[in-house]
Amino acid sequence: MSSQRALLRAMFEAAIASAAPARCVPPHLPPPPTGRTLVVGAGKASAAMARAVEEHWPGSLAGLIVTRYGHAVPCRHIEIVEASHPVPDEAGRRAAARILDMVRGLGAEDLVLCLISGGGSALLSLPAPGLTLEEKQAVNRALLKSGATIGEMNCVRKHLSAIKGGRLAVAAAPARLLTLMISDVPGDDPSVIASGPTVADPTSFADAAAILEKYRIPASPAVLDHLRRGEDETPKPGDARLARAESRIIARPQEALEAAARVAREAGYAPLILGDALEGEARALALVLAGITRQCVRHGQPVAPPAVLLSGGETTVTVRGKGRGGRNAEFLLALAVALDGLPGVHALAGDTDGVDGTEDNAGAIIAPDSLARAARLGLSAQAHLAENDGYSFFAGLGDLVTTGPTLTNVNDFRAILIDRD
């Protein structure tokens, strides 16, 4: 492995480690209540968060957590259930229904500790009354291919749900509710993380309907009628039923980028964090960052080499082809095409949860010779990009980054390493 590739991997690993549940959960645990402690939650990091609670909790507790298949860790007192992500399944529906039942009937002396991380929206999938899981699955699949932002997708998900958009918090009242969140969304908005099951929702049924229309999302008559009627709106900011609900974000994308920046600085590279909330089409963002990279190489602006450009956030992919690969492979393939073998530039893009889309890789790496090596193997970067087939391209080069489930999630990580000539 080249020194540049090793440094890119070290920065990625530092970003992931900064959001490890064993590190970030314990400082935020409250004192035990006089009543019961019930632990519930959902997300790719939620099982690891539950284990961190068990290892540091001084009293008795019980509860139920739902995480993605392959992301469970053993717990002694908290039940861990696995379900499907990004498209929900029956296991997630049953787990969400059980969690909702668990929190009902608690008293003011009880505590609900809710552990939320990215992926929780799909995992905590309980359709609103009158809707079926199959109808939610169809809408979810279409949204994932549409290019909609995570905020837009979660607005729709909240308004087709019986548990998201603050409804779990309403069910838990009058118990005290403390939600610990690992943020995977641009801007760290608690109402967007996992569709905010314990947080007031500023969006509306009308907003959700407008998003379906904007992206021409096909939906069943029951879904369209549900949104049109707009009955039983989600609780809004200031709702008295949420008076005892508190949320804390315990790990953020910005902190992950700062951890990577420290690694870069120690290696003699000047880090420049471009932003922790960059959004938009993956291939469009690749063009922008390629332009900034060329400015660094040619003019030493906005930072002179040796340097590393760091960014986070969540891009989108409008799927038109039939290939494999998530948004990080798409970004990196588009970046390679835009840079066209620019000397001295290496880059890594990966999802900090270890899963890029639905594939088995976290992301991939490019080098100045990536396109030349691909050509020798008969791989066309442009053709693979047209088919949304970044996974196959990087697999052919042997340049996939595979970590397995990291048991945390602070969204996408991108690092562009720029050496001197």
C-alpha positions in Angstrom: 0.0 0.0 0.0 1.4 3.4 -0.9 2.0 6.0 1.8 -0.9 8.1 0.3 -3.3 5.3 0.5 -2.2 4.4 4.0 -2.8 8.0 5.1 -6.2 8.2 3.5 -7.2 5.0 5.3 -5.8 6.3 8.6 -7.9 9.5 8.3 -11.0 7.5 7.5 -10.4 5.2 10.5 -9.9 8.3 12.7 -13.2 9.7 11.6 -15.0 6.5 12.4 -13.3 6.1 15.8 -14.3 9.6 16.8 -18.0 8.5 16.7 -17.6 5.1 18.4 -20.5 4.5 20.8 -18.2 3.2 23.5 -16.5 6.6 23.4 -19.4 9.0 23.0 -22.3 7.4 24.9 -21.0 7.2 28.5 -20.4 10.9 29.1 -24.1 11.7 28.4 -25.8 9.1 30.5 -28.1 10.6 33.2 -28.5 9.4 36.8 -30.9 6.5 37.2 -34.5 7.5 37.9 -36.5 6.5 40.9 -38.7 4.4 38.7 -38.0 2.1 35.7 -35.4 2.6 33.0 -36.4 1.5 29.6 -33.9 1.6 26.7 -35.3 1.7 23.1 -34.0 2.9 19.8 -33.0 2.3 16.2 -30.1 2.7 13.8 -27.0 1.2 12.5 -25.1 2.2 15.7 -28.0 1.6 18.1 -26.9 -1.9 19.3 -23.4 -0.7 20.0 -24.9 2.3 21.8 -27.0 -0.1 23.9 -24.0 -2.1 24.9 -22.2 1.1 26.0 -25.2 1.9 28.1 -25.2 -1.5 29.8 -21.5 -1.3 30.5 -21.9 2.0 32.3 -25.4 1.9 33.8 -25.5 1.5 37.6 -29.0 0.3 38.0 -31.5 -2.2 36.4 -32.8 -1.7 32.9 -34.6 -3.4 30.0 -35.6 -2.6 26.5 -35.5 -3.2 22.8 -33.3 -2.0 20.0 -33.6 -2.5 16.3 -30.5 -2.4 14.1 -29.5 -3.3 10.5 -28.8 -7.0 9.6 -25.2 -7.7 10.5 -24.9 -4.8 13.0 -26.1 -6.5 16.2 -23.8 -6.9 19.2 -24.5 -9.0 22.3 -26.3 -7.3 25.2 -27.3 -8.8 28.6 -30.5 -6.9 29.4 -31.5 -5.1 26.2 -33.0 -7.2 23.4 -31.4 -6.6 20.0 -33.5 -7.2 16.9 -32.1 -6.9 13.3 -34.1 -5.6 10.3 -33.7 -4.4 6.8 -32.2 -1.1 5.6 -32.6 1.0 3.5 -35.9 -0.6 2.5 -37.9 -1.6 5.6 -39.2 -5.1 6.2 -41.6 -7.0 8.4 -39.0 -7.5 11.2 -38.6 -3.7 11.4 -42.4 -3.2 11.5 -42.8 -5.7 14.3 -40.0 -4.2 16.3 -41.4 -0.7 15.9 -44.8 -1.8 17.1 -43.3 -3.5 20.1 -41.3 -0.4 21.0 -44.4 1.8 20.8 -46.3 -0.6 23.1 -43.4 -0.7 25.6 -43.3 3.0 26.2 -47.0 3.4 26.7 -48.3 3.4 30.3 -45.1 4.6 31.9 -45.2 7.1 34.8 -43.5 10.4 35.6 -40.9 8.6 37.7 -39.8 6.4 34.8 -37.0 7.1 32.3 -37.0 6.2 28.6 -33.5 6.3 27.2 -33.8 6.4 23.4 -30.7 5.6 21.3 -30.9 6.9 17.7 -28.5 6.8 14.8 -28.5 6.9 11.0 -30.6 4.2 9.4 -33.2 4.4 12.1 -35.9 5.7 9.8 -36.0 2.5 7.7 -35.5 0.3 10.7 -38.3 1.8 12.8 -40.9 1.4 10.2 -44.5 1.2 11.5 -47.0 2.4 8.9 -49.7 4.9 9.8 -53.2 3.4 10.4 -54.7 2.5 7.1 -51.4 2.0 5.3 -49.5 -1.2 4.6 -45.8 -2.0 4.9 -45.8 -2.9 1.1 -47.0 0.7 0.3 -44.3 2.2 2.5 -41.7 0.0 0.8 -42.7 1.1 -2.6 -42.5 4.8 -1.8 -39.2 4.2 0.0 -37.7 2.4 -3.0 -38.7 5.2 -5.4 -37.4 7.9 -3.1 -34.0 6.2 -2.9 -33.6 6.4 -6.7 -35.1 9.9 -7.1 -32.3 12.2 -6.0 -34.3 13.5 -3.1 -32.3 14.8 -0.1 -32.4 13.0 3.2 -34.5 15.8 4.7 -37.1 15.4 1.9 -37.1 11.6 2.2 -37.6 11.7 6.0 -40.4 14.3 5.7 -42.3 11.8 3.6 -41.4 8.9 5.9 -42.6 10.8 9.0 -46.0 11.4 7.5 -46.5 7.8 6.5 -45.5 6.5 10.0 -47.2 5.8 13.3 -44.0 6.2 15.3 -41.7 8.8 13.6 -41.9 12.5 13.6 -42.2 12.8 17.4 -45.0 10.2 17.8 -42.8 7.9 19.9 -42.2 10.8 22.4 -46.0 11.4 22.6 -46.6 7.8 23.4 -43.9 7.8 26.2 -45.4 10.8 28.1 -45.4 11.5 31.0 -42.2 9.6 31.5 -38.9 11.5 31.2 -37.4 10.9 27.7 -33.8 11.4 26.9 -32.7 10.7 23.3 -29.0 10.3 22.6 -28.3 10.8 18.9 -25.4 10.1 16.6 -25.9 12.5 13.7 -25.7 11.3 10.1 -27.5 14.3 8.5 -26.3 17.6 7.0 -26.9 20.3 9.6 -27.3 17.9 12.5 -31.1 18.6 12.7 -32.5 16.2 15.4 -35.9 16.2 13.6 -34.2 14.7 10.5 -32.0 12.1 12.2 -33.9 8.8 11.8 -36.9 10.9 11.0 -37.0 12.2 14.6 -39.2 9.7 16.4 -38.8 11.6 19.7 -38.5 15.2 18.3 -41.0 17.8 17.3 -41.6 17.9 13.6 -41.7 21.2 11.7 -42.9 19.6 8.5 -46.4 18.9 7.4 -48.6 16.5 5.4 -48.7 19.1 2.7 -44.9 19.2 2.6 -44.8 15.4 2.2 -47.3 15.5 -0.6 -45.3 18.2 -2.4 -42.2 16.1 -2.3 -43.9 13.2 -3.9 -45.1 15.5 -6.6 -41.7 17.2 -7.1 -39.9 13.9 -7.7 -42.9 12.2 -9.4 -42.9 9.4 -6.9 -45.6 6.8 -7.7 -47.8 6.1 -4.7 -50.9 4.0 -4.0 -54.4 5.7 -3.7 -54.3 5.0 0.1 -51.0 6.8 0.5 -52.1 9.8 -1.6 -55.4 9.9 0.3 -53.6 9.7 3.7 -51.4 12.7 2.8 -54.3 14.7 1.3 -56.5 14.3 4.4 -53.7 15.2 6.7 -55.3 13.9 9.9 -53.4 13.4 13.1 -50.5 15.7 12.2 -47.1 15.2 13.8 -46.4 17.1 17.0 -45.0 20.6 16.4 -42.4 22.6 18.4 -43.9 23.7 21.6 -46.3 20.8 21.9 -47.0 20.3 25.6 -46.8 16.5 25.2 -43.1 16.8 24.5 -42.3 18.9 27.6 -40.3 16.1 29.3 -38.5 15.0 26.1 -34.8 16.0 25.7 -32.5 15.3 22.8 -28.7 15.4 22.8 -26.4 14.9 19.8 -23.4 13.0 21.1 -21.4 12.6 17.8 -21.4 14.7 14.7 -19.8 14.7 11.2 -17.8 17.8 12.0 -16.0 16.1 14.9 -15.2 13.2 12.5 -13.6 15.6 10.0 -11.6 17.3 12.8 -10.3 13.9 13.9 -9.2 13.2 10.3 -7.6 16.7 10.1 -5.4 15.9 13.1 -4.1 12.8 11.4 -3.3 14.8 8.3 -1.6 17.5 10.2 0.6 15.0 12.0 1.6 13.5 8.6 2.7 16.9 7.3 -0.4 17.8 5.2 -2.3 21.0 5.7 -6.0 20.0 6.2 -8.8 22.2 4.9 -12.3 21.3 5.9 -14.7 22.4 3.2 -17.8 21.6 5.1 -19.6 18.8 7.0 -22.9 19.2 5.3 -22.3 19.1 1.5 -25.3 17.9 -0.4 -26.4 17.6 -4.1 -25.9 15.0 -6.8 -22.7 13.0 -6.2 -21.3 13.6 -9.6 -22.1 17.4 -9.5 -20.2 17.7 -6.2 -17.3 15.8 -7.7 -17.0 18.4 -10.4 -16.9 21.2 -7.8 -14.3 19.5 -5.7 -12.2 18.6 -8.8 -12.2 22.3 -9.6 -11.0 23.2 -6.1 -8.3 20.5 -6.3 -7.0 22.0 -9.6 -6.9 25.4 -8.0 -4.8 24.0 -5.2 -2.4 22.3 -7.6 -2.0 25.3 -10.0 -2.2 28.3 -7.7 -1.9 27.0 -4.1 -5.4 28.3 -3.3 -7.3 27.9 -1.1 -4.5 25.8 0.4 -1.1 25.0 -0.9 0.1 21.4 -1.2 0.9 19.2 0.5 -2.7 19.4 1.7 -5.9 17.4 2.1 -9.4 18.6 1.3 -11.9 17.1 3.8 -15.7 17.1 3.5 -18.7 15.4 4.8 -22.5 15.4 4.3 -24.8 13.3 2.2 -24.9 13.4 -1.6 -27.7 11.9 -3.7 -27.8 9.8 -6.8 -30.5 9.9 -9.4 -30.4 6.3 -10.6 -30.7 5.9 -14.4 -28.5 2.9 -15.0 -28.5 -0.7 -13.9 -25.1 -0.9 -12.2 -24.1 -1.4 -8.6 -22.7 1.1 -6.1 -23.6 3.8 -3.6 -23.2 7.5 -3.6 -19.5 7.4 -2.5 -18.5 5.2 -5.4 -20.5 7.4 -7.7 -18.8 10.5 -6.4 -15.3 9.0 -6.6 -15.8 7.7 -10.1 -17.0 11.1 -11.3 -14.1 12.7 -9.5 -11.6 10.4 -11.3 -13.1 11.3 -14.6 -13.0 15.1 -13.8 -9.4 15.0 -12.6 -8.3 12.9 -15.6 -5.1 11.6 -14.0 -4.1 14.9 -12.4 -0.6 14.1 -10.9 -0.1 14.0 -7.2 -3.8 13.6 -6.3 -5.2 10.6 -4.4 -8.7 10.5 -2.9 -11.0 8.4 -0.7 -14.7 8.5 -0.3 -16.6 6.3 2.1 -19.6 6.0 4.3 -18.6 5.9 8.0 -21.1 3.1 8.7 -19.1 0.8 6.5 -21.8 0.4 3.9 -22.0 2.4 0.7 -25.6 2.2 -0.4 -26.5 -1.5 -0.3 -23.1 -2.9 -1.2 -20.5 -4.6 1.0 -17.9 -1.8 0.7 -17.6 1.4 2.6 -16.2 3.3 -0.4 -13.2 3.3 -2.6 -9.9 5.0 -3.4 -8.5 6.7 -6.5 -5.0 7.5 -7.5 -3.4 9.5 -10.4 -3.1 6.2 -12.4 -6.6 4.9 -11.8 -8.0 5.7 -15.3 -4.8 4.4 -17.0 -5.0 1.1 -15.0 -8.7 0.8 -15.8 -8.1 1.3 -19.5 -5.5 -1.5 -19.5 -8.2 -3.7 -18.0 -10.8 -2.7 -20.5 -12.8 -0.7 -17.9 -14.4 2.6 -19.1 -14.9 5.1 -16.3 -17.4 7.1 -18.4 -19.4 4.0 -19.3 -19.5 2.8 -15.7 -20.6 6.2 -14.5 -23.4 6.3 -17.1 -24.7 3.0 -15.6 -24.3 4.1 -11.9 -21.8 1.3 -11.7 -19.0 2.6 -9.5 -18.8 -0.6 -7.4 -17.9 -2.8 -10.4 -15.4 -0.2 -11.7 -13.5 -0.1 -8.4 -13.8 -3.8 -7.7 -12.2 -4.4 -11.1 -9.3 -2.2 -10.0 -9.0 -3.7 -6.6 -9.6 -0.3 -5.0 -12.7 -0.8 -3.0 -12.5 0.1 0.7 -14.1 -2.6 2.8 -14.4 -2.2 6.6 -17.4 -4.2 7.5 -20.1 -2.7 9.8 -18.4 0.0 11.9 -21.3 0.2 14.3 -21.5 4.0 14.0 -22.6 6.4 11.4 -21.7 10.1 10.9 -22.4 10.0 7.2 -20.1 10.3 4.2 -16.4 11.1 4.5 -14.4 12.5 1.6 -10.6 13.2 1.6 -8.6 14.5 -1.4 -4.9 14.3 -0.8 -2.8 16.7 -2.8 1.0 16.3 -3.0 3.6 18.7 -4.3 4.8 18.2 -7.9 
